[in-house]
Amino acid sequence: MINWHKLRDTSGTLILLSLASEIGLRLDDCLAGSQIVADELENPLSSILVWQELAVIRNIQTFRGSEEQLGLMVSKRCTASGLGVFGQALSTSETLKQAWQLMERFQLLGLGFSRFDFCADDKQLSLTIHDFEMPSDCQRFCEERGLGACLCLFSDLLGQPILAKSVSMRLPAPADQNAYHDFFGVEVQFNAPETRIVFDRAIEDSPLPNANRKLQLASIRYCNEAIESQAFSTTFEGRVKALLEAQNLSVNLENVAQHLSISSRQLRRHLAKESTSFREILLNLKFSRAKARLDSGVSVNKLAQELGYASQASFSRAFKKHTGKPPSFSR
């Protein structure tokens, strides 16, 4: 679920302002209704809310009317240097695999609003964007930006252009499909069940030209601090949710407590005062994502395997116990 009131890094908005300037949109008009103070965007420690960046996107779209490919135009500006310290952490990785693992780990510092994940098998590496809750008026822009930015950032990190093996979007086919073919180097499948870009698996083992272990560790430390500051909420439940989402549900109670500089016992006590628990928060997020995956057409059996359940039946029982309805109800 997209939390529109979550804090996020300003890098994406700065890239949007760069495009706005190029197409002739005045700064004040670009930021209209967003409540963003332009002078504060350059502060490396500043942050904005997700909905504020979405307001900027809508202003750009309004200025250009029904023009397609705006998201692709933005993605061409996606370079490691444009992503600040997070980009530095990526560019100083030893291999592309290490870089994409950081992209998945620090999703709050990237360009996308929706959750995404990478998946690698024997032959291919794929990025899937779970954008089912994206407002329809911004869906095309965000799908273009998400997939295009991945292609451009990978090329930038490797120091040479690469092409995708396949690209699919949930969007309806645009008027000019040739532009998408020219951008990605392959025919794009539209009206697809998922938003995904696929690469040859071999690229993930490619060494990056600017690898620097010491500099990367310092950058990662900064990114962790940025995530913690952006995860701030007035409730412990909100802080735990933000940290779990930021780390793709891959941290345990002890990890979260450490992030919050308190003991596990203190965290349990704080959550109990708010009538919840770490396990309940984690299950709510897990089954919310499961429902979205089921709605997208993923089979119950496949989802049970992805979530580590011993069988489809055990997953179905857990799903029904938590949501009150069987998985088949979501299909």
N, C-alpha and C positions, 0 to 999 in steps of 0.2 A: 504494500500500500504506500502510495506517495504521500509523504508528510509535507504539505505545502508551507507549513510554518517552521520547518527545520532550517537551521543555519547552514550556509554553504559558502565555499570560497568564491571570491570575486573574479577569478580568472576568466570564467565563461562569459561574464558580463562585459569584461574589458574587450574580449574578442568580438562580442556583438557590437560594441560601440565602434570598433575599428571598421566593421562592415558598414554600419550606419553612416559613418563619415564618408566612406567611399561612394555610397549610393546617393549622397546628398541629403540625408536626414539630419536635421539640426539636433544637437545634443539635448536641448530642453524637450523637444518633441519625442525623442527616443526614450527619455526617462519619465515622460508624463505619466502620472498615476502610479508610479512605482515606489515613490517615497525614497528613492535612492539619492544620496548626496554625492554628486560627481567627484568632488574633491577628496572624498574619503575612499574611493575605489582603489587608488594607487597605494594606499597603506597596506603593506604586506600582511598585517595582522587583522585587517578589516574583514567583515563577512556580511552577507545579506541573507534574506529569507528566500526560499525556493520560489514563492509566488512572485517576488519582486523581479527575479530574472525572467519569469514567464511573462510578466507585464511588458518587459522590454521586447521580448520576442513578438508579442502581439502588436506592439507599436510598429516594429519593422515590417511585419506582414501587412498591416493596414496601409502603410506608406507605399508599398509595392503592389498593392491589390492582390490579385489571384496568382501572381507569379510563382511558378514552381522553381525548385532547385535552390531556394534561399539557404536551406540547411546545408547543401553541398558547398555553397559559397563560403559559409562559415567554417565548414570542416577543413577547407584548404588552408585556413589560418592556424590549424591545430598543430603546433610544434612543441617539442619539449620545453624550449625556452619560454614559450607563451604560457606555460603552466606553472611558472615560478619554481619554488623549492620542490614541489611534487614532481615537476618535469625533470628537475635535476636528479631526483632519486631514480627516475626511470632511465635517464640517459647514462647514468653512471653504473647501471646494472651490467653484469658480466655477459648475459645473453638475453635474447628477446623473451625467452621463457620467464626469466626472473623479472623482467619488466612487466609482462602481462599479469604475473602473479601479484605484483604491487598495484597494478591498475584495479584488479579485483578486490584487493585488500582495502585500498583507500578510495572507495567509490565516491565518498562525499567530496573528494577533492577534484574529481573529474568534471566532464562537461555535461553528463547526462542527468536527468531527473529520475529515470526508472532504474530499477535494479537490473543488473546484467551478470552474466557468468560466461567464463571461457570453458571449453571442453576440448580435450585432445584425445584422439585415438591413434591407431597405428599409422594412418595416412593423412589425417587432416586436423587442423586447429580451427575451432569455430567460436565466434562470439554471438551470443543470443541476448537480445534486449527484451525484457519483459515489460512491455509498454501498454498493457491492457487498460490501465487507468488514466492514460494520458488524455486530456481534453481533445475532442475531435478536431477542433480548429487549429491545434498545434501539433497534431500527430505527424503530418507529413514533414514539417520542419524538423521535429525531434528525431524521427527515424532517419532522415537524411543526415542530420548532424551526427548522430550516434555511430552509424555504420561508416560514414565518410571520414569521421575523425579517427576511427580505428585504423583505417587504411592509410591515412596521411601521417598519423603518428608513428605507425610501424615503419613506414618508409623513411621518416625523419630519423628515427632511432637507428635504423640500419645504415643510413647514409646513402641509400639508393632506392629508386622507385620499385615497388612490388605490385603485383596484381592479385586480385581475389580469384579463387576457383569458382565460387558461386555466391550469389547475393539474393536474398529474398526479403520482401517487405509485405506487411499486412495492408499496405496502401492499395487503393485502386490504381490501375495503370494511368500514368500521366499522358498529357497530350504529346509530349516529345520524349519518347523512350530512348532515342539515340543519345541524348545527353547523358543519361545514366550509364549506358553502355560505354561511352567515351570515358566517363569518370572512373568506373570500376574495372573496365577492361573485359567485362563479361555481360551477357544478357541478364537483366534483372527480372526475377520472377515476382510479379505483383499479385495482390489478393492471396498471399501465402498465409498459412496458419501461424507462422512466427517471423519475427524480424531477425535476420541472421546474416552474417558474413563468414565465409569459409576460406581458409588459406591452406596451402600445402604445409603439412606438419614439419617438414624439414627446416622451415624458417625459424622455428623457435629455438633451435640450437645454434643459430648464427651469433657469433660474438659481436658485441657492440663496440664501436670505435672509441667511445669515451669512457669505457669502464674504469671505475676508480672506487675500490672498496671502502676506503676511509671516508671519502666524500659522500658516498652513498649512505653509510651508517649515520653520518651527521644529518643528512637530509631526511632519512627515515625517522630519526628522533624528532625532528621538527614536525614532520607529518603527524606523528602520534600526538604531539602536543596540540596541533591544530584540530585534530579529530576530537580530542577531549574538550577543547574550548567550544567547538561547534555542537557538541553533544549536551551542553548545559541545558537543564530544564529546571523548573521550579519544583518538580517532584522527582523522587528517586525512580519511580516507574518510568518517567519520561527519559531520564538519563540512561537507564538500562536499555530501553527500547532503542534509543539512538545509537548506543555503542554496539548492540547486537546487530542492528541493520548495517552499521558501518563496517562491521567485521564479517558480514555475510552469515550471521548466526553461528560462527565457528569458535566462539569463546565461551568459557564456562563461568560459573559464579565467581570463582576465585580470581580469574582474569579480570572480570568487570570490577570487582571490589578493589583490586590493585590499581586499575585505571582511575577509580574514584578516590584513591588514597585512604581507604577505610578497610577494616577487616571484613572477612566473609560473614562473621557473626553480626557485625553492625549493619551490613547491607541487608541481611535477612530480617533484622529487627525493623529497619526503616521501611522495608517493603510490606512487612506485616502490619505496620501502622497505617499503610495505605490500602489495606485489605487485598493484598496480592502477594505473589511470590515470584522468585526468579523462574521457576519451572512453568508457572502459569503464563508469564510474559513470553517465554521462549515458545511454548506450545501455541499461544495465540498467533505469534508471528509465523511459526512453521506451518500451521494449518491455513492461515490466510494465504500464504504463498502456494500451498498445496491446492487450495480452491481455485486460485488464478490459473495454475497449471492445468487443472482438470477442465476449466472453462475454455482453455486454449486447445483442447483436444487430446492432451496427453492421456494415455491409458492408465487405469488404476494400477495395473500390474507394474508398468514401468515406473510410475511415481513411487510405489511401495519400495521398489529396488533402490531408487535414487535416495530415498529417505532412510534407508538402512533397515527396513522392516524384514522380518524373516519370511513373511508370506503376504500375499494380497489380502488374505482374510484378517491377519493381525492388524494391517494398516487400516482396513475398512472398519474394524471394531474401534480402533483408536480415533479415527476420524469421526465416526458417529457419536462416540462418547463425548468428544470435545465440542462438536458443532451441533449435535442433536439431529443430524441428518446423514444418511449414507453417502459415500462418494458419488454414487450413480445419480443422486439428486442434483449434482452440480454440472452434469454433462448435458 
